[in-house]
Amino acid sequence: MTSDLRDHFLSCLQRREAHATRNAALAYLAESTDGGRWRMVRRQMESLPEGELGLIPLRVALLASFSIEFILDPLLALGMANGLRILPYRAGFAQYHQELIDPSSGLYAFRPDVVILAIEGERLLPALYAESLSLEGSDMSTLVEQALGAVEPLIVALRKQSNALLLLNNLEPPRHPLLGILDGHLPPFGEREATHAVNSALLELVRRFRGCHVVDYAGVVARFGAENWHDPRMAHMAKAPIAQRMLPHLAAEYLKFLRARAGLSRKCLVVDLDNTLWGGILGEDGPHGIRLGADYPGSAFVALQRTLLRLHARGVLLAIASKNNPEDVEEVFRAHPAMVVRKEHFAAMEIHWQPKSESLLSIARRLNIGLEHMVFLDDSPMECAQVQAALPMVTVIPFPAQPEEAVNRLLHDGWFDTLQLSAEDRKRGDLYWQKAQIDALQAASGSLEGFYASLRMRLTIAPLTPATLTRAAQLTQKTNQFNLTTLRFSEEEVAKRMKDPAWSLFTVRVEDRFGDNGIVGVMMATKARAEPLLEVETFLLSCRVIGRTVETAMLATLCRKARELGLAGVLGRVIPTPKNLPARPMYERHGFALRSDTLGESVWVLEFAAGEVGMPPWFTLTGEEHGRANQAADGGYPGSGTASNR
């Protein structure tokens, strides 16, 4: 098997098949933690010219109190298998303090996107790990203050110089407390108890800084076992305490954060039904004969359904792709007493006898998301292979042979992990249900204008605030289809612009007769350098509200802002990507003139002497826009595709 997986990886790599190569690399690496194969994958993929396989570059700085460079092979290999070309920076041994405090250090010259800060407990709190008896007579708060006093200045120094995402390892409890089984039973406190208190304090600390996250290093060690994790010999010889075979597991934990930072989190989970959502085959066992309930193995499928509900609650879209009779499936959802998930939890259902790959394509079109953001869970090796071959960009997870392992198999790699969780995320499933109702309404409407009016849309376009900052940054990182420039920003970068009076930053919220869609749009603009125009740098809109003329209302707002600033018009750019085809004609449709088109990047200008964009009359404006509705509507709506004249 090893040679077959290796040969398949090299074959895909030679043919430059991007997604197939990554899938083959993941399969080959998953088979073993042997350092040789990780090194081989890294070198093979690093040998490719920059830009090959569509890898996203990410600059990652490694700062540690130990020799962390041994993680490079698994980190870079796993990064490439996940679609990232990680460009590493390694500080000198235990030089993390100097690198972070000195503004002229190599770290800041490197301009990292991500900084990993891994400080061992022995280095951070020697009194706890190496001199435990000296704790007698001390108190917990002093120990916590000592830890925070060492870490907080480093975070403050980083934030003064960089907006990089900071990943801070928490502390592993001492493996062998000095008092053994009496740890925690004698005053003032136990070593393990003290470690937990410090870790809780570190969590509270990073919450005060944007773009900072604690990596649960202690949890990773516990998951794989402290006795397996450590290599005492290498710790003494090379200051490398982590066993080589454990480094891929730590790299995988870091990859969850790096993948989310690069916008590669998955958005949709598509599940099979028979022997996946429940045990047994519906067509053979009948709606009441499937295995689902309090007793094993039915209890294992109930546990998986509860996990799906938890994913739904955090914003993951759920869908079904099943070869079954729709009437039988309907009866299970309607009448089976042990069903935990309901039809309304699924944003799309494809239940028929066509290939599963066709079902996934249909689901992607209906939900307006990219196939690379989808995960497919199925018990059939044949179906998994068919989808993997036809749609290699889809992440395929084969259902395990034992159903009790399904939850761990689904969650282990953190495909759905994100760096923020907004109110819009929590209700995303409901929002897609609303979209389905709106699509049905549109199909029954006699005209577009009548359809728009029937939605009773309320629009709030307001300046960015601290309360909407997280959602705005999230949209820049995740929105692909209706995004004119696809520039990505961290919360820190957006917050910096929010404080700069030269920038005009807006969020867009849409409500309709079916409910609140939340914040679905972001605009960032500033005065052009050499001419009296408002230059639009970021203009994006969630796919949930595409096709409702919200973009027209957004442009009308920018025109009004430009006039308030005494400017003569609006300038915008379109940077084409493989995914933003729906957005590219926007400026042309609204009467902007093409100024230049170089290397695919086009520049568009609307001068007010020729006209401007008016607010569509079917929106009721609230918030910042309230009170300007009549004035804006008087400008007309560019229904013919041109700006309205004044």
N, C-alpha and C positions, 0 to 999 in steps of 0.2 A: 504493500500500500504506500509506503514512504516514497519509493522511487517513482510510483505512478503519479502521486501528488506533486512531487518535485518536477517531473517531466512536464506535467500539465501546466504548472506555473510558468516554466521556462518557455513552453510553446506559446502560451497566451502572451507572454511578455515580448517574444520575438515578433509576433503579429501586431503588437501595439494595440491590443484590444483592452481598452481602459478598464471597464467594469469586470470583464472576465478575468483579467490579470489580478485585480484586487480580490475577487472572490477566491481565485486559486491560491493566492498568497495567504488569505485568512485560513483556508482549509489546511494548507501545508503547515502553517505556524501553530494551528490549534492541536495538531497531532502530538507535539512534544515541546518541552521547554528547553531542549538542548540548545546551547549557545551557538553551535555551529550553523544551524539552519537559519537562525535569526540574523546572523552575520551575513550569510549568503544572500538572503532576501534583501537585506539593506544594501549590500554592494551592487547587486544586480539592478535594483531600481534606482539607486543613486547614479549609476553609470549612464542613465538615459539623459538626453538633452533636457534642459529646463523647459517646462511647458508640456512635455510628453505625459500622456495618461490623464491630463486634466487635473493634476494635483494642485491643491491650494497651498501656497507658501505660508508658513507660520513661523515666526521668529520666537524661539523658546530659550530662555536663560535658565540654567541650572545652578542654583546656589545651595550649598549644603555644608554641614559640619563634618561630613565624611566624604570618602571618595565616591562621588555619585556618577562619575563618567562611565562606569561599567553598565549603566542602564541605557547607554546610547544605542547599542545594537537593537534591543527589543523596542525601544521607544521609537526610533526612526523607521524600523521595519513595520511595526504595527501602525505607525502613522501613515505610511505610504499605502498599506493595505486598506486603510480607512479613508483614503482620498486626500491626505495631507503630505506636503513636502516640508518636513520640520527642519528648520535651519537652527542648529544649536549654538549656544554660547556657554562655555564652561569657565567659571571663575576658578582661581587657584584654590588649593586645598584650604578649607575653612576660612576663606576670604570673604564670606558673605557680608560681614559687617562693613568692611572697608568699601566693598563694591556698592552697597546701598547708600552709605552715608556720603561718599565722595561724589559730587556732581560731575566731576571730570573722569570718572572711572570708565573702564571698558564696557561695563554694563550699559551705561546710558549712551555711549557712542554706538553700541549695537542696536539701539532702538527696539527693544523686545516687544512682541505682542503679548507674551505670557512670561511671567517670572515664577519659577517653582522654588520655594524656600523650604528646605528640609533640615531642621535642626533637631539633633538627637536630645533626648531628655537629659542624658549625662552631661551634655554641653550647656543646656539651658538652665538646668537645676541640679548642679552637682551635689548640693546638700541633701536632696531627696534620693538621688540614685546611688551616690557613692559614700555618703557620710550620714546614713540614716539615723544613727544614734544621737547625732547632734540636734535632731529635731525636737528632742525632749525639752519641754518648756517653751517652745515656739507655738505660734498659732497659724491656722490655715490661711487667714487673710494675708499674713506677711509673705507666705510662700507664693500665693497667687500674685501679689503685687510685684514680687521679684520677677516672676515670669513675664507679666505684662510690661514691666519696666524695661525688659530686655527686647521685647518684640515690637512694642508700639512705636518707638523712635525709628525703627527700620521701615515700618509701613508709612509713617509720616514722611520720611525722607524719599521713599519711592514715589509717593503721590505728588511731591513737589516737582519731580523731574519727569514722571512718566505716567501715562494712562494705561499701562499694561495690566492685564488680568493677573492678579496675585493668587497663587495657590500655596497655602501654608499647611504643612503637615501638622497634625496634632501629635500628642505624645503617647507612646506605647507604655503601659504600666510596667514597672519593674518585674522581670520574669521570676526572680527569686527574692521576695521581700526578706529583709534581714531577720525579722522576727518570725518568719515562716507562717505557721498556721495561726499564730497570735496576731498577725497583721490586722489592725483595725480593732482589736479587743483591748489594747492598752492605750492610755492617753499619751499624747494629745490626739493623734489620729494615725491611721494606717497609710502606708505608702500608696497602695492602690486607690484609696479614697482621695488622697491628695492629688494624684494624677487626674482623676475624674474631675476634681474641682478646677484644676488648671485648664483642662480641655474645655470645660463649660465656659470659663472666663475667656478663653481664646475665641470661642464662638461669639460671645457678646462683643468682644473687641472688633472683630472683622465686620460685624454688622454696622459699625459706625463709619465704615469706609466703603465707597462704591467700588465694585469690581474686585472685591476680595472674597475669597472662599477658603474654608477649611477642608482639607483633604483628610478623610477619616483613615489615617495611616494605622491607628490602633485597631480599627475594625478590619482592615485588610489583613494585618498580621494575625488577628484572631481567627479570621475565616480560613486561613491556610495553615495555622498552627505555629506558635512561636518556636517550637523545637525544630520545625522544618525551615523556618524563615531565616534563622541566624547561622552565620558561619564564623565561629569564634576564632578559628585559625587565621582567616583572611582579615578579620577585624584587627588582630594583633599585627599581622605582617604588612597589610596594605591600607589599614583604616577603611576597609570595605566590609561592613558587618552583615550585609544582606547576601544570603546564598545566591549564587548565580542562577540557579533554576527558579528562584522566586522573583527575580527581576522582571520577567514578562508580566507577572501578575500586578506588580506595582505600576509598570508602564501602562497596562490596561486601565488601571484606575485613573491615571493622569489623562489617558486618551478620552475618557468620558467628558472631562472638562474641555480638552482641546477641540474635540469634535463639536461640542456645543458652541464654543467660541467662534468656530469657523462656519457656523450655520448649517451643520450637517446632521443635526438631530432629526430623527424620524417623526412624522406627524400623524401617520395613519397605520393602524393595525388591521389587516384583513385576515379573518379566520375562516377555516373550514368548519363544518358542523359535525358530521359523523366521525366518531372516535377523536374528536378535537374539542368541540364545545360540549359534547356529551359522549358517553360511551355507547358503543354499538352502532348498528346501521339502521337508520330510520326506516328505509324501505323494506327491511327484513324483520326488524323487531317491533315495528309499529310505534306510534307516538307515546304509548304508555309502557312499552317494553324496553326503551333505551335506559342505559345505566346512568342515573342521575339522582342523588339523594344523600341521605345521612350515612349510608353504609358504603364501605370500599367495594369496588373502585368508583362508585358514583360520587363519593365525597371528594375525591381528587378533582373531578370535573367541576363540582360546585366551587371548590377553592380557586380553580382557574377563572371561573365566571366572576367571582368576587374580585379577583385581580383585574379583570377587564373593567369592572366598575370603578376601581381605583384609578386606572389609567384614564377612563372617560372623565372622571372628576378633575383630573389635572390637565385636561385639554387634548388628550390623544383622541383622534377620530377613530371610530370603530366601524368596520364594514364586514360583510359576509360574502364569500365566494364558495358556493357549494353546488355539487351535482346532485340534485334532489328534486322531488316533486314539491312545488310551492305550497300546495294545499296541505301536505303533511307537515311541512315546516310551520305553516300558519297555526296548525292545531297544537303543536308543541309549545309555541310561544303563548298561545291563548289559554291552554288548559293544563299544562304540566305543572304540578305544585312545587317542584324543586327548582324551576327555572329562576335564576337570579337576575340575569340580564333580560331586558325587554326589547321589543322592536324599536321603540323610540330611542334606545341607546345607540342604534346603528344609523350612521349617516347615509349608508348605501347598502343595498342587498342585490347580489347577482345569484339567483337560484335557477339553474337550468342545466342543460347537458353539454354546453359548449366548453372548449378548453379553458382552463383556469386563467391562462395568460390573457384571453379575451375579456374575461371578467375583470381582471385588474386594470386593463386599459379602459374599460367602461367606467369603473369606479374612479379612476384618476381624472377622466374627463368630467364626470359629474361633479366631483368635489373640487375640480380646478386646481389640483396639486400635481407636482412632479412625481414620476414613478420612483425616483431616487429617495423620496421621502416616505416610501411605503415599506412595511414589513408584512411578510406572508407566513402564516402558521398553518401547517397541514400535516396530517399523519401519513399521507401516502408518499413514499419515496419517488414514485413515478410522477405525481403531480408537482412535487418540489423540483424535480429535475426538469420537467417541462417548462415551468415558470422561470427557473434559473437560466435555461438555455434561450428562451424567447425574450426574457426581460432581465438581463444580467444586472441592471441597475437596481432592481428590487432586492431588498434583504430578505432572504429565505431562511426560516427557522424550522427545521424538521421537528415534528412532535416526537417527544422521546418514547421509547418502548414502554416505560412505566409512567402512567399518567401523573403520579405524585411528584414527578420530577419536572412537570411542565412549567410550573410557576418560576422555578429557578432558571430553567432554560430560556424562558421568555425575557426575564429581567436581568440576567447575569451580565450581559454586555452593555447595559445602560443605553440602548438605542434611543430611548425616548427622553433621556435626561436633557434638561435645559438649564441655563444660568439664571433665568428669571421665571416667575410665575405670576402673571397678571390676572386681573378680574376677568378679562376677555378670554384668557386661556381656560379658566375654570368653567366657563359656560360655552365653550366652542361647540360642543356637541349639540346643544340647544340651538345655537346660531345656525348650524347647518340644517337643522330641522326647519327653522324659520325660512331658510333659503329655499328648501324644497316646496314649502307652501307658496312662496312668492313665484317660483318657476311655474307652478300649476296655475296661479292667478294670471300670469303673463300669457300663458297659452290660451286662456279663455277670454282675454281682453280683445276688444275690437281694434284698438289703436295704441301706439306707444304712449301718446300723450294721456290717453285715458288710463292706461296701465299705471303710468307714473303718478297721476293724480289719485288713483285708487289706493296707492300704498300709504298715503298720508305721511309722507316723510318729514321728519324734523331734523334739522341740520345744525350742529354746533361746531363752528370753527373758531378756536380760541388760542391765544398765545400759550406756549408750552409752560408748564408749571412744575414744581417739584413733585406734585402728585401724579402727573402724567409722564414724567421723565422715563421711568422704567419701561412703560409700554412703547413710548416713542423709539427708544433705543432698540427695543426688541423688534419692532417693525422694520427698522433699517437692516437688522441682521437676518431677518427671515423672509421678507417680501421679495419675490423674484419676478413674477409675471407682469404686474403693473408697477414697475419701478424704472424710471427713465434713466437713471445713472447707476443704480445698484451699488452705491457706495455704502460701506458698512461702518457703523459707529458704536463705540462703547458708551455706557452711561456717562463715564467721565468726560468723554469728548463732547457729548451733547450738552452736559451740564456746563462745560466751559463756554460753549457758544451761547447758552441761555443767559449767562452773565454778561455777555459782550453786546453792548447796545448797537453795534454795527449789524448784528444778525436779527432777522425776523423769523421766528420759529412758530409753527402752528400745528395743532393737532385737529383732527376731524372726527366727529362722532355722528353717527347716523342712527336714528330711531324710526320705526315705521309701525304700521298697524299690528304687526306680529311680535314686536318687542324691540329691545335695545340691542343694536349690533355692537355697541361699545366704540372704542377708538379704532378707526379703520384707516386713517390716512395721516400722513406727515408731510409738511413742507418746510424747507429751510432755504432762505434767500438772503442776499446781501447786495449792496450797491456794487455794480460792475466797476472795475478799476479805472478804466479810461473813458467811460461814456456814461451819460445820465440814464442808465437803465437798471432795473432791478434784476439781478442775475439769480436764477433759480438753480440751486445746486442739488437739492434732494426733493423729489416729487414722487410719492408712492401711495398706493391704495390697495387695500386688502382685496383679494379675489372674491370675497363674499359679497361685495357690493358693486362689482364691475357690471356695467350695463345699465346703470341708473342715473347717469349724467352727474354723478358726484364730482368727477374730475372737472367738469365745466364749472361747477360752483367753486371749486378750489382755485381754478384760474381766475374767476371773477374776483375772488378775494385778493389774489396777488395783484391784479390790476388796480384794485382800490388802494392797496397798501402802497403801490408805486406812486399813485397820485398823491397820497398823503405825504410822501417823502419828497414831492416836487420833482419826480422823475418823469421821463418822456416815454417810457414803455417798459416792456418785460423781455428778458433774454433767457432762453433755456437751452439745455443740451440734451442730446440723446446718445447714450453710449450703449450700443447693441450688445446683448448677450444671447446665448442660446435659448434663454427662457423668457425674455421680456418683449417678445414679438407683439403681444396685445397692446403694449403701451407705445410703441414706436410712432404710430401715426398721429398721436394726440395733438401735438403742436400744429401740424399741418391741417388737421380737421377743424381747428379753432382759429384759422386765419393767420397764423404766424408765417413769416416769409423765411425761406431757407437762405442763410447767409453763407454757410460753408459746409462742406462734407469731406473730411479728411480722415483717411484710414478708418472709415466706418463711423467716426464720431461726427455727428451733425450739430450745427448751431442754428437756432431759430430765434427770430426777433419779431415782436409785435410792437409797432410804434403807435402811440395813441392818436397821432394825426390821421392815421388810416382807420382806426377803430379800436375797440377793445371787447373783451368778453363780458357778457352780461349774465346775471344770475337767473337760472331757470325758474319759472314761476311756480312750479309744483312743490318747491321746498318751503316749509315753514322754518324760519330762522330763529334760533334761540341763542342765549349766552352772548358772546362777543358780537355776533352778527345781528342780534335783536335790535330792532329800531332802524336798521338800514335796509330792510327787506324791500320796501316800496321803491326806494331809490335805486337799489340794485336791479330790481325786476324791470324798472323803466328802461334799463339799458338794452333789454331784449335778450332773447336766447338764440345762440347761433345754430339754429336747427339746420340751416343749409350747409353747415360746415365752415362758415366764415365768421370772422368777428363782426359784431354789430357796430354800425356807425353811429357816431354822436353828432 
